[in-house]
């Protein structure tokens, strides 16, 4: 069960990262755009950790 929840968390973080990038590229300019894309990248890295944890 723990692997399933780790996998769901990873997928949710990936979805959040994608939504943040889409929002940042379509609506924001300047430093806010960079900030949101950076946050999305960090979420993506955390989701990779969760997905790898769910595989082992």
C-alpha positions as CSV (number, residue, x, y, z in Angstrom):
1,X,0.0,0.0,0.0
2,X,2.8,2.4,0.8
3,X,4.2,2.0,-2.7
4,X,0.9,2.9,-4.2
5,X,0.6,6.1,-2.2
6,X,4.2,7.0,-3.1
7,X,3.3,6.5,-6.7
8,X,0.2,8.6,-6.4
9,X,2.1,11.4,-4.7
10,X,4.7,11.3,-7.5
11,X,2.1,11.5,-10.2
12,X,0.3,14.4,-8.4
13,X,3.6,16.3,-8.1
14,X,4.3,15.8,-11.8
15,X,0.8,17.1,-12.6
16,X,1.4,20.1,-10.4
17,X,4.7,20.8,-12.0
18,X,3.2,20.6,-15.5
19,X,0.3,22.9,-14.5
20,X,2.8,25.4,-13.0
21,X,4.9,25.5,-16.2
22,X,1.9,26.0,-18.4
23,X,0.6,28.8,-16.1
24,X,4.0,30.5,-15.9
25,X,4.6,30.4,-19.7
26,X,1.1,31.7,-20.6
27,X,0.4,34.3,-17.9
28,X,3.6,35.5,-16.2
29,X,6.5,37.6,-17.2
30,X,9.9,38.4,-15.8
31,X,11.1,37.1,-12.4
32,X,7.7,35.6,-11.4
33,X,7.9,33.4,-14.5
34,X,11.4,32.2,-13.5
35,X,10.3,31.6,-9.9
36,X,7.3,29.5,-10.9
37,X,9.3,27.5,-13.4
38,X,12.0,26.9,-10.8
39,X,9.3,25.7,-8.3
40,X,7.9,23.4,-10.9
41,X,11.4,22.0,-11.5
42,X,11.9,21.3,-7.8
43,X,8.5,19.6,-7.7
44,X,9.5,17.4,-10.6
45,X,12.7,16.4,-8.9
46,X,10.8,15.5,-5.7
47,X,8.3,13.5,-7.8
48,X,11.2,11.5,-9.4
49,X,12.3,10.5,-5.9
50,X,8.8,9.4,-5.0
51,X,8.4,7.4,-8.2
52,X,11.8,5.7,-7.7
53,X,10.8,4.9,-4.1
54,X,7.6,3.3,-5.4
55,X,9.5,1.1,-7.8
56,X,11.8,-0.6,-5.2
